[in-house]
Amino acid sequence: MAKVLLVDDDLTMVQMVAELLRQEGHEVFPFTNGNAALSALTEHSPELVITDLYFDKTRAHGLEILEKARELNPPAVVIVITGFGTIETAVDAMKKGSFDYLEKPFKVDALKLCVQRALSYTAAITESAYLRKQLRKTYQFGQIIGAAPGMREVFRMIERVADTDSTILILGESGTGKELVARALHFNSRRQLAPFVPINCSALPENLLESELFGHRRGAFTGAINDKKGLFQEADGGTIFLDEVGTMPPLLQSRLLRVLQEREVRRVGDNTSVSVNVRVVAATNESLEKRIKEGTFREDLYYRLNVIPIQLPSLRERREDIPLLVAHFLKGKTNPRSGKAFQLTRQTMDLLSVHNWPGNVRELENAIERAATLCESDIIQASDLPPNVAAGAKNSDSADAGIAATLPSVPETALYPLHATDRPSTAGSPESAQISLAQTVSLKNYLREQEQAYLNKVMQQCEGDKEKAALILGVSLATLYRKLSGEDAKE
């Protein structure tokens, strides 16, 4: 169903065509005055314009409407109607961007077919623009920063399930990157050229959420002046991402359960259902099992959503990723005064590494954005950090004793470069791996140190039993021997 602007100085013809289009479900804006129609183009942004070419025996208004309609963003498709059709006027109108040309008197079926073809053309152009936009984006795994074991497990799971149609439930605290994972699942699947449609279930009241998800028929409720597709229909062939699904009201939970079971939706006020081919990815930052016990979430819906769960670790559970994330957030940023890339003092990195980050990666990103904005030079100091993070400079021993005790106390003038040159690895004990958070190392050496520290830790837990350690690590015994001997470091 489309917005159609109709203009002709013949009132009878305008009334007849307007009624015909409304019966087809379109929203029609009829005019008999060319100047009024010109003014209404920007206000209504129609998808289709049907205009007479001649007004009072002149061509001025018809061609002006055609040209202005094609200048809209997105441009409207135009059908020109005239009672004085000649091959010259048809060619002239087509050159100026008219989609089609009808000569009065025309048959109703001819108009219907012409409108149908014009709207199909518009839909094809819109889809093409959407696909070009999506192809310019790169939602590959490289955009999700993480080298910690928990994140590597997330990457492995994405690789295994991305190209399936299984329903996914992403679990994790607020700010851990659940939507990034949902996008990675979509854009690394065979559905990648179809729409990815996200919706936050907690952001809309129940009546609006139902209409957004499932759509409505015209007249279904006050304000429903035309038919509306729901997001499930908009996502047909692609993926719908239901964020904060645990907040969904009970009535909508039952409707969602039916969609998952029957793969069809019914619009509000409609008597028939429409089949949809949609992959559902849901996310929650709270325990759905707890909500089930409280009676606020359906148990049968939980089992439908929890086909394949993906658990995202909090940032405090993967502190070794903090330097990588900081480097990512500062990449390409320069101080506007000096034009130089930002650097951090070691004390600043120490504070970032020991902070608990209740807001997770989102909070860290905001902290870095704030620091880069307020920093008076290209060296970010502890004082540039948010007060709750900078407070650790005064009582670092109590901020997180387990990590702060292993970090060296160094002068603030010692910089933490984000892109350092390679130097020999100092990997060894877990303590040395933690100290490396504040040392100048390349990303390659840093990751090698973390791997070596993790290998040593597993070997200690297995009391030197290499076969048991290899089983836990998921590698062959030969690979474990090679990594423990340091042969990988020579490559």
C-alpha positions as CSV (number, residue, x, y, z in Angstrom):
1,M,0.0,0.0,0.0
2,A,1.4,3.4,-1.0
3,K,1.0,7.1,-0.6
4,V,-0.4,8.5,-3.9
5,L,-0.7,12.2,-4.9
6,L,-3.3,12.7,-7.6
7,V,-3.8,15.9,-9.5
8,D,-6.1,16.8,-12.4
9,D,-8.2,19.9,-13.1
10,D,-11.2,17.5,-13.9
11,L,-12.9,17.1,-10.5
12,T,-15.0,14.1,-11.6
13,M,-12.0,12.3,-12.8
14,V,-10.1,13.0,-9.6
15,Q,-12.9,11.7,-7.5
16,M,-13.3,8.6,-9.6
17,V,-9.6,7.7,-9.6
18,A,-9.2,8.6,-5.9
19,E,-12.0,6.2,-4.9
20,L,-10.5,3.5,-7.1
21,L,-7.1,3.8,-5.5
22,R,-8.5,3.8,-2.0
23,Q,-10.4,0.6,-2.7
24,E,-6.9,-0.8,-3.6
25,G,-5.7,0.2,-0.1
26,H,-3.7,3.2,-1.0
27,E,-3.6,6.5,0.9
28,V,-4.6,9.2,-1.6
29,F,-4.0,13.0,-1.6
30,P,-6.3,14.4,-4.4
31,F,-5.9,17.9,-5.9
32,T,-7.5,19.8,-8.7
33,N,-5.1,22.7,-8.5
34,G,-1.5,22.4,-9.8
35,N,0.0,25.0,-7.4
36,A,-1.6,23.3,-4.4
37,A,-0.3,19.9,-5.5
38,L,3.2,21.4,-6.0
39,S,3.2,22.6,-2.4
40,A,1.9,19.3,-1.1
41,L,4.7,17.2,-2.6
42,T,7.3,17.9,0.0
43,E,4.7,17.7,2.9
44,H,3.4,14.3,2.0
45,S,6.4,12.7,0.3
46,P,4.3,10.4,-1.9
47,E,5.7,7.2,-3.5
48,L,3.5,7.6,-6.6
49,V,2.3,10.8,-8.4
50,I,-0.4,10.7,-11.0
51,T,-0.7,14.0,-12.7
52,D,-2.4,15.6,-15.7
53,L,0.2,17.1,-18.1
54,Y,-2.0,20.0,-19.1
55,F,-3.8,22.6,-16.9
56,D,-5.9,25.2,-18.6
57,K,-4.4,24.3,-22.0
58,T,-0.8,24.9,-20.7
59,R,1.9,22.4,-19.9
60,A,3.5,24.4,-17.1
61,H,2.1,22.8,-13.9
62,G,2.2,19.2,-15.2
63,L,5.9,19.3,-16.0
64,E,6.8,21.2,-12.8
65,I,5.0,18.5,-10.8
66,L,6.8,15.8,-12.7
67,E,10.2,17.4,-12.1
68,K,9.7,18.2,-8.4
69,A,8.4,14.7,-7.8
70,R,11.6,13.3,-9.2
71,E,13.7,15.6,-6.9
72,L,12.1,14.1,-3.7
73,N,14.3,11.9,-1.5
74,P,13.5,9.2,-2.3
75,P,12.1,10.3,-5.7
76,A,8.4,9.5,-6.4
77,V,7.5,7.5,-9.5
78,V,5.3,9.5,-11.8
79,I,2.4,8.5,-14.2
80,V,1.4,11.3,-16.6
81,I,-2.2,11.5,-17.9
82,T,-3.4,13.8,-20.6
83,G,-6.3,14.2,-23.0
84,F,-4.0,15.7,-25.6
85,G,-1.6,12.8,-26.1
86,T,0.8,12.8,-28.9
87,I,4.0,11.0,-29.4
88,E,5.9,14.2,-28.8
89,T,4.4,14.9,-25.4
90,A,4.9,11.3,-24.4
91,V,8.6,11.4,-25.3
92,D,9.0,14.7,-23.6
93,A,7.4,13.4,-20.3
94,M,9.5,10.2,-20.4
95,K,12.7,12.2,-20.9
96,K,11.9,14.2,-17.8
97,G,11.5,11.0,-15.7
98,S,7.9,9.9,-16.1
99,F,7.5,6.2,-15.5
100,D,4.5,5.8,-17.8
101,Y,1.9,7.7,-19.9
102,L,-1.8,7.3,-20.2
103,E,-4.1,9.0,-22.6
104,K,-7.7,10.1,-21.7
105,P,-10.1,8.4,-21.8
106,F,-8.4,5.3,-20.2
107,K,-9.8,2.1,-19.0
108,V,-9.9,1.3,-15.3
109,D,-8.0,-1.9,-15.8
110,A,-5.3,0.0,-17.7
111,L,-4.9,2.4,-14.8
112,K,-4.7,-0.4,-12.2
113,L,-2.1,-2.2,-14.2
114,C,-0.1,1.0,-14.7
115,V,-0.2,1.7,-10.9
116,Q,0.8,-1.8,-10.1
117,R,3.8,-1.7,-12.4
118,A,4.9,1.7,-11.1
119,L,4.8,0.5,-7.4
120,S,6.6,-2.7,-8.3
121,Y,9.3,-0.6,-9.9
122,T,9.5,1.6,-6.8
123,A,9.8,-1.5,-4.5
124,A,12.6,-2.9,-6.7
125,I,14.5,0.4,-6.6
126,T,14.1,0.6,-2.8
127,E,15.3,-2.9,-2.3
128,S,18.3,-2.3,-4.6
129,A,19.3,0.8,-2.5
130,Y,18.9,-1.2,0.7
131,L,21.2,-4.0,-0.7
132,R,23.8,-1.5,-1.8
133,K,23.8,0.1,1.6
134,Q,24.2,-3.2,3.4
135,L,26.9,-4.3,1.1
136,R,28.9,-1.2,2.1
137,K,28.8,-2.3,5.7
138,T,31.2,-4.9,7.1
139,Y,29.6,-6.8,10.0
140,Q,32.4,-9.3,10.1
141,F,33.7,-10.9,13.3
142,G,36.6,-8.4,13.3
143,Q,34.2,-5.7,14.5
144,I,33.6,-7.5,17.7
145,I,36.8,-7.0,19.6
146,G,38.0,-9.8,21.9
147,A,40.9,-12.2,22.4
148,A,39.8,-13.6,25.8
149,P,38.8,-17.3,26.0
150,G,35.2,-16.3,26.6
151,M,35.1,-14.2,23.4
152,R,36.9,-16.8,21.3
153,E,34.1,-19.2,22.4
154,V,31.5,-16.7,21.2
155,F,33.3,-16.4,17.8
156,R,33.3,-20.2,17.4
157,M,29.6,-20.4,18.2
158,I,28.8,-17.7,15.6
159,E,30.8,-19.6,13.0
160,R,28.9,-22.8,13.7
161,V,25.3,-21.4,13.8
162,A,25.4,-18.3,11.6
163,D,24.2,-20.1,8.4
164,T,21.5,-22.1,10.1
165,D,17.8,-21.1,10.6
166,S,17.9,-22.0,14.3
167,T,16.4,-19.5,16.7
168,I,19.2,-17.9,18.8
169,L,19.0,-16.4,22.3
170,I,21.8,-14.0,23.2
171,L,22.5,-13.7,26.9
172,G,24.6,-11.0,28.5
173,E,24.6,-7.9,30.6
174,S,23.7,-4.5,29.2
175,G,26.5,-3.1,27.0
176,T,28.2,-6.4,26.2
177,G,27.4,-6.1,22.5
178,K,24.4,-8.4,22.0
179,E,23.2,-6.5,18.9
180,L,26.7,-6.7,17.3
181,V,26.5,-10.5,17.7
182,A,23.0,-10.6,16.2
183,R,24.3,-8.6,13.2
184,A,27.3,-10.9,12.9
185,L,24.9,-13.9,12.8
186,H,22.8,-12.2,10.1
187,F,25.5,-10.8,7.9
188,N,27.5,-14.0,7.9
189,S,24.5,-16.1,6.8
190,R,22.8,-16.8,3.5
191,R,20.1,-14.2,4.6
192,Q,22.7,-11.4,4.5
193,L,21.1,-9.7,1.5
194,A,17.6,-9.6,3.1
195,P,16.6,-7.2,5.8
196,F,18.0,-7.2,9.3
197,V,15.3,-5.6,11.5
198,P,16.0,-4.8,15.1
199,I,13.4,-3.8,17.7
200,N,13.8,-3.0,21.4
201,C,10.8,-4.7,23.1
202,S,11.2,-2.5,26.2
203,A,11.1,0.8,24.3
204,L,7.4,0.7,23.2
205,P,4.1,0.4,25.1
206,E,2.1,-2.9,24.6
207,N,-0.4,-1.5,22.0
208,L,2.3,0.1,19.8
209,L,4.6,-2.9,20.1
210,E,1.9,-5.2,18.8
211,S,1.2,-3.0,15.8
212,E,5.0,-2.6,15.2
213,L,5.6,-6.4,15.3
214,F,2.6,-7.7,13.5
215,G,1.1,-4.7,11.6
216,H,-2.5,-3.6,11.5
217,R,-5.4,-3.1,9.1
218,R,-6.9,0.2,8.4
219,G,-9.5,1.1,11.0
220,A,-8.3,-1.5,13.5
221,F,-8.0,1.2,16.1
222,T,-8.1,5.0,16.4
223,G,-5.4,6.5,14.2
224,A,-5.0,3.4,11.9
225,I,-5.8,5.4,8.8
226,N,-4.2,2.9,6.4
227,D,-2.8,-0.7,6.4
228,K,0.6,-1.2,7.9
229,K,3.0,-4.0,7.5
230,G,4.5,-5.4,10.8
231,L,8.3,-5.8,11.3
232,F,7.9,-9.6,10.9
233,Q,6.7,-8.9,7.3
234,E,9.4,-6.3,6.8
235,A,12.0,-8.8,7.8
236,D,10.7,-11.5,5.4
237,G,13.6,-13.6,4.1
238,G,15.9,-12.0,6.7
239,T,16.4,-11.7,10.4
240,I,14.4,-10.0,13.1
241,F,16.3,-9.1,16.3
242,L,14.1,-8.9,19.5
243,D,16.2,-7.1,22.0
244,E,15.1,-7.2,25.7
245,V,12.6,-9.9,24.9
246,G,12.1,-10.6,28.6
247,T,10.1,-7.3,28.9
248,M,7.5,-8.4,26.3
249,P,3.9,-8.3,27.8
250,P,2.2,-11.7,28.3
251,L,-0.3,-11.2,25.5
252,L,2.4,-10.5,22.9
253,Q,4.4,-13.5,24.3
254,S,1.6,-15.8,23.2
255,R,1.4,-14.2,19.8
256,L,5.2,-14.5,19.4
257,L,5.0,-18.2,20.3
258,R,2.5,-18.7,17.5
259,V,4.8,-17.0,15.0
260,L,7.6,-19.3,16.1
261,Q,5.4,-22.4,15.8
262,E,3.4,-21.6,12.7
263,R,5.7,-19.2,10.9
264,E,2.8,-16.9,10.1
265,V,1.6,-13.5,11.4
266,R,-1.9,-12.0,11.7
267,R,-2.2,-8.2,11.6
268,V,-4.2,-6.4,14.3
269,G,-7.8,-6.2,13.0
270,D,-7.2,-8.8,10.3
271,N,-9.0,-12.2,10.0
272,T,-6.3,-13.9,7.9
273,S,-2.7,-14.9,8.5
274,V,0.3,-14.2,6.3
275,S,3.2,-16.7,6.1
276,V,6.7,-15.2,6.9
277,N,10.2,-16.6,6.4
278,V,12.1,-15.0,9.2
279,R,14.9,-16.0,11.4
280,V,14.4,-14.9,15.0
281,V,17.3,-13.8,17.2
282,A,16.4,-12.7,20.7
283,A,18.4,-11.1,23.5
284,T,18.0,-10.5,27.2
285,N,20.1,-9.0,30.0
286,E,18.1,-10.6,32.7
287,S,17.3,-14.2,33.8
288,L,14.3,-15.5,31.9
289,E,14.3,-18.5,34.3
290,K,13.7,-16.1,37.1
291,R,10.9,-14.4,35.2
292,I,9.3,-17.8,34.6
293,K,9.3,-18.5,38.3
294,E,7.7,-15.0,38.9
295,G,5.0,-15.9,36.3
296,T,5.9,-13.0,34.0
297,F,7.4,-15.0,31.1
298,R,5.9,-18.1,29.4
299,E,7.9,-21.3,29.9
300,D,7.0,-22.7,26.5
301,L,8.1,-19.5,24.8
302,Y,11.5,-19.7,26.6
303,Y,12.1,-23.1,25.2
304,R,11.2,-21.9,21.7
305,L,13.7,-19.0,22.0
306,N,16.4,-20.9,23.8
307,V,17.2,-23.3,21.0
308,I,20.8,-22.1,20.8
309,P,22.0,-19.8,23.6
310,I,25.1,-17.6,23.2
311,Q,26.4,-16.2,26.5
312,L,28.4,-13.0,26.3
313,P,31.0,-12.4,29.1
314,S,31.0,-9.1,30.9
315,L,34.0,-6.8,30.5
316,R,35.2,-7.5,34.0
317,E,35.4,-11.2,33.0
318,R,37.7,-10.4,30.1
319,R,40.0,-7.6,31.3
320,E,42.7,-8.7,29.0
321,D,40.6,-7.3,26.1
322,I,40.5,-3.7,27.6
323,P,43.7,-2.5,25.8
324,L,42.4,-3.9,22.5
325,L,39.1,-2.1,23.0
326,V,40.8,1.1,23.9
327,A,42.9,0.9,20.8
328,H,39.8,0.3,18.7
329,F,37.8,3.2,20.2
330,L,40.8,5.6,19.6
331,K,41.6,4.4,16.1
332,G,41.6,7.3,13.8
333,K,41.0,9.9,16.5
334,T,43.4,12.8,16.8
335,N,43.6,15.8,19.0
336,P,42.1,18.7,17.2
337,R,44.7,21.1,18.5
338,S,47.8,19.2,17.7
339,G,46.5,16.8,15.0
340,K,48.4,14.0,16.7
341,A,47.0,10.5,17.5
342,F,46.0,10.0,21.1
343,Q,48.2,8.2,23.6
344,L,47.6,7.1,27.2
345,T,49.8,7.3,30.3
346,R,50.4,4.0,31.9
347,Q,48.5,5.1,35.0
348,T,45.5,5.8,32.8
349,M,45.6,2.3,31.3
350,D,46.1,0.8,34.8
351,L,42.9,2.6,35.9
352,L,41.0,1.4,32.9
353,S,42.2,-2.2,33.5
354,V,41.1,-2.4,37.1
355,H,37.7,-0.6,36.8
356,N,34.7,-3.0,37.1
357,W,32.8,-1.5,34.2
358,P,29.2,-2.2,35.2
359,G,28.1,-0.8,31.9
360,N,30.6,-3.1,30.1
361,V,31.9,-2.2,26.6
362,R,29.4,0.6,26.1
363,E,30.6,2.3,29.3
364,L,34.2,1.9,28.3
365,E,33.5,3.4,24.8
366,N,31.8,6.4,26.4
367,A,34.7,6.8,28.9
368,I,37.2,6.9,26.0
369,E,35.0,9.3,24.0
370,R,34.8,11.6,27.0
371,A,38.5,11.4,27.7
372,A,39.4,12.2,24.1
373,T,37.0,15.1,24.0
374,L,38.2,16.7,27.3
375,C,41.9,15.9,26.9
376,E,43.9,19.2,26.4
377,S,46.8,17.5,24.7
378,D,47.3,14.2,22.7
379,I,48.2,12.4,26.0
380,I,45.1,11.2,27.9
381,Q,45.7,11.5,31.6
382,A,43.9,9.9,34.5
383,S,42.2,13.2,35.2
384,D,40.5,13.0,31.8
385,L,38.7,9.8,32.7
386,P,35.1,9.9,34.2
387,P,35.2,10.6,38.0
388,N,34.2,7.1,39.0
389,V,37.1,5.6,37.0
390,A,39.7,8.3,37.9
391,A,38.8,7.8,41.6
392,G,40.9,4.6,41.4
393,A,44.0,6.7,41.3
394,K,43.6,7.6,45.0
395,N,42.5,4.2,46.3
396,S,43.8,1.8,43.7
397,D,44.5,-0.8,46.4
398,S,40.8,-1.1,47.2
399,A,39.5,-0.8,43.6
400,D,40.5,-4.4,42.7
401,A,43.3,-5.7,44.8
402,G,43.7,-8.9,42.8
403,I,44.7,-7.0,39.7
404,A,46.1,-3.7,41.0
405,A,48.7,-5.5,43.1
406,T,50.3,-7.0,40.0
407,L,50.4,-3.7,38.0
408,P,53.7,-1.8,38.2
409,S,53.7,1.7,39.6
410,V,55.2,3.9,36.8
411,P,55.4,7.6,36.2
412,E,52.5,9.2,34.3
413,T,55.0,10.5,31.8
414,A,55.6,6.9,30.6
415,L,53.2,6.5,27.7
416,Y,51.2,3.5,26.7
417,P,51.4,3.6,22.8
418,L,48.5,2.0,21.0
419,H,50.6,0.8,18.1
420,A,54.0,-0.2,19.5
421,T,56.8,-1.9,17.6
422,D,57.5,-5.6,18.3
423,R,59.8,-6.6,21.1
424,P,60.8,-10.0,22.5
425,S,58.0,-11.8,24.3
426,T,58.2,-11.8,28.1
427,A,55.5,-14.4,28.5
428,G,55.8,-16.7,31.4
429,S,53.6,-16.9,34.5
430,P,50.1,-15.5,34.8
431,E,51.5,-12.6,36.8
432,S,53.7,-11.5,33.9
433,A,50.7,-11.7,31.6
434,Q,48.8,-9.3,33.8
435,I,51.8,-7.0,34.1
436,S,51.8,-6.8,30.3
437,L,48.5,-4.9,30.4
438,A,50.6,-1.8,31.3
439,Q,53.7,-2.6,29.2
440,T,54.6,-1.5,25.7
441,V,54.0,-4.6,23.5
442,S,52.7,-5.3,20.0
443,L,49.3,-6.8,19.6
444,K,50.9,-10.0,18.3
445,N,53.3,-10.4,21.3
446,Y,50.5,-9.4,23.7
447,L,48.2,-12.1,22.5
448,R,51.1,-14.6,22.6
449,E,51.7,-13.7,26.3
450,Q,48.1,-14.2,27.1
451,E,48.0,-17.6,25.4
452,Q,51.2,-18.7,27.2
453,A,49.8,-17.6,30.5
454,Y,46.6,-19.5,29.9
455,L,48.6,-22.6,28.9
456,N,50.6,-22.4,32.0
457,K,47.5,-22.1,34.2
458,V,45.8,-25.1,32.6
459,M,49.0,-27.1,33.0
460,Q,49.1,-26.2,36.7
461,Q,45.5,-27.3,37.1
462,C,46.2,-30.6,35.3
463,E,49.4,-31.1,37.5
464,G,51.5,-31.4,34.3
465,D,49.3,-34.0,32.6
466,K,49.6,-32.9,29.0
467,E,47.0,-35.3,27.6
468,K,44.4,-34.0,30.0
469,A,45.4,-30.4,29.3
470,A,45.2,-30.9,25.5
471,L,41.7,-32.4,26.0
472,I,40.6,-29.3,28.1
473,L,42.1,-26.9,25.5
474,G,40.6,-28.6,22.6
475,V,43.9,-29.1,20.7
476,S,46.0,-32.1,19.7
477,L,48.8,-33.3,21.9
478,A,51.3,-32.4,19.2
479,T,50.0,-28.8,19.1
480,L,50.2,-28.5,22.8
481,Y,53.8,-29.7,22.8
482,R,54.6,-27.2,20.1
483,K,53.1,-24.3,21.9
484,L,54.7,-25.2,25.2
485,S,58.1,-25.4,23.5
486,G,57.7,-21.9,22.1
487,E,58.0,-23.1,18.5
488,D,55.0,-21.0,17.5
489,A,56.8,-17.9,18.7
490,K,59.6,-18.5,16.1
491,E,57.2,-18.5,13.2
